[in-house]
Amino acid sequence: MTQNKNAGDKLGFWSIVLLAINSIIGSGIFLTPGSVVSQAGSKALIVYFIAAIFASVLAISFSAAAKYVTKSGASYAYSKAAFGDNVGFYVGILRYFSASVAWGVMAVGVIKSTISIFGGNPDKFLNVTIGFIILMVVVTVINLFGQKFVKLVMNLATAGKLAALILIIVAGVVLLITTGATHSLSSVDQITQNGQRIVPTLTTTGLVMAVVSAFYAFTGFESVASGSEDMQEPEKNLPKAIPLAILVIAAIYIGVVAVAMVLDPKALMTTKQVVAVSAIFKNEVLRDVILVGALISMLGINVASSFNAPRILEAMAREHQLPATLTKRTKNNFPIKTFFISEALAILVPLAFQYNMTNLITLSAMVRFLGFIIVPLAVICFYYGKNKQPILPAPKNVLTDIFVPILSVILVIFLLVKYNWQAQFGIIENGQVVGINWYAIFMMIFGFIILPLFMFWFSRKERNQQQ
C-alpha cells in the first residue's frame, strides 16, 4: 500500500516537463532581455536561437546519460558510474554546493525584485535579510507537506509563469495590430540615448558574449535529473521531457523578445524597472499582471531548487559516500536532513557575502561548465562500455551518444575560451578593470578545493566501509 502511495507521489512525464520548464525559466527572461538586445541589437533573435541550440545540444547529452543511469544526483550519478567513486564524489560535492548557492542567489533575486516592485530599497541589508528569511520559511513549509504538494506548487508556478509570458506575446501582438506602432528589427541598431547609439557595432566577440548571456537563460536543465528516483520511469521520461521543455522555452523566449523589439525596443533597453520586459507596455493593469507573473516565476524556481539541491546530497548518501543518516525521510517522503543542510547553505553563503549576487553567481556558473564537460564524456564512456560501475542496458545511438556529446564538449570549451573572465574576477568601473575581486577568487578556492577536502575527510568512514 505504501509503495503504491509513493509511486503515485512520483513525478510523471508531464510533471517532469513542467519541472524542467520551471527549473529553466526563472527571472532571466523577465529581467535581462534588454541586456541581450543592447549587446546584439537587431541580431538578438538570432542570438537567442543560437543559445537555444547550444542548450539543446547539451540537454541531449544529459538526456542520453539519463537512459543509462537513473539514480538521483544527475551529473554526480553519471560521473560516478562512468569514472568511479573519487571523480563522482568530487563532482557531486561541487554540484551540490553550486546548487545550494544558486538556490540562495535566486531567493535573493526574488526578495530584491519584490522590494523594488513595492517601492522599497532593495540594497538595504536588513530589508533583504527579513524578506530572505520569510521566503525560506515559506519554501520550507511547502516542502514539509511532501512531494505531492511540492509537485502541485511547481505545476501551478510553471502554469503561472507561462501564462504571464504568453500574455506578453498576445498583448504585444494585439497592440501591434491595433495601434500600428511598430519598429523594424533593423532600426533597433540605430536607437540613440543622449545622442549616442545604444547598440555598439557588433563584433565576433560581442556576438559571442551576447550568446553567452542568452545561454544562461536556458541553464537549469542539468538539475532536472537530480531527483530522478522521485520520478516515474526516468530512463524513458527524462530523455523525452528535457528536450521538449527546451523547445517550448525557446519558442516562448523568442516570441517575448520579438514582441518587445518590435513594440518598444528603446524602453526595453533603457528602463530602470526591475522587471525590464514590462516596460514595453503603457497599460498599468497589464504591467501589474506581468509583474505578478515574474514573481510567481521566481517563487517557482526557488521551489524547484529546494527540490533538486537536497537530493544531490541524498544521492551521495545512498551511494555510501556520505553518512547514511542523510537518507532519512519523513512520512511525507520529505528528505528532511539534506533539505535543512541545503537551506542553511543557501542562507549563510549569500548572507556572508552581503547578498552580492555577482560574486555568488561565479562559482555556480563555473561548476555548471564543469558538468557540461564531464557528462558528455560520461555518455561516450557508457556507449563504449568503459564505465567503472554498472549501468542500465539502454539502447545505444551513435548520434545522441557519440556525435552530440563530442559537439557538446567543443561548444563548452568555446564558451569558456570566450568567457569574460575579467568581469568575474576583476572589479569593473566604467568598463575598465580597476582591481581584483578577492571575494570571487575566495569562493572559487572554497568551492573547488576547501569544501571537497573537508567533505572527503568527513565521509572517510563511509567510504572505507564501502571499500
Number of C-alpha atoms within 10 A of each C-alpha: 6 8 8 8 9 14 14 13 20 20 24 19 18 13 19 26 25 23 30 28 31 32 28 25 26 28 22 18 25 28 18 19 26 25 18 24 28 22 27 26 29 22 19 27 22 14 26 27 19 18 23 25 16 19 24 23 21 27 28 23 30 32 28 31 33 27 22 21 27 24 22 27 30 29 29 30 28 33 32 25 24 28 18 15 19 14 15 21 22 21 24 27 22 24 27 25 25 24 28 26 27 24 27 31 24 21 28 27 23 25 24 22 24 21 19 15 18 9 9 13 15 19 14 12 12 11 15 24 18 11 18 21 15 13 18 20 13 13 22 17 12 19 24 19 15 18 21 18 15 23 23 13 18 27 20 17 25 28 18 19 27 22 15 22 22 16 17 26 21 15 15 22 18 12 16 16 11 9 8 11 11 15 16 12 16 13 13 25 22 13 16 12 9 6 7 10 14 20 19 14 11 16 11 8 12 15 19 21 20 24 24 22 21 27 20 15 24 26 20 22 24 23 26 27 32 26 24 27 17 20 22 19 16 26 21 15 21 29 20 17 23 25 22 17 23 24 15 13 21 22 13 18 24 20 19 23 25 19 23 28 28 21 22 19 29 21 19 27 27 15 15 10 15 18 24 21 30 25 21 22 20 9 10 10 10 15 18 13 15 23 22 16 23 29 24 24 30 29 28 28 29 27 26 27 26 26 25 27 29 27 27 29 29 29 26 25 20 16 18 18 27 23 18 14 12 21 20 15 16 12 11 16 17 20 23 19 18 23 25 14 15 26 22 15 18 26 22 15 17 23 17 9 14 15 22 15 16 14 22 23 19 20 26 24 15 17 20 19 15 15 23 23 20 20 27 31 23 25 31 24 19 28 20 11 13 14 20 15 15 12 17 12 10 16 9 15 11 11 11 21 25 22 14 22 29 19 15 25 21 12 17 18 14 12 17 13 10 14 16 13 11 14 16 18 20 17 15 15 9 6 8 11 14 11 12 15 17 13 15 20 17 14 20 20 13 14 20 19 13 14 16 19 14 10 15 18 11 14 15 14 14 16 18 10 9 10 5
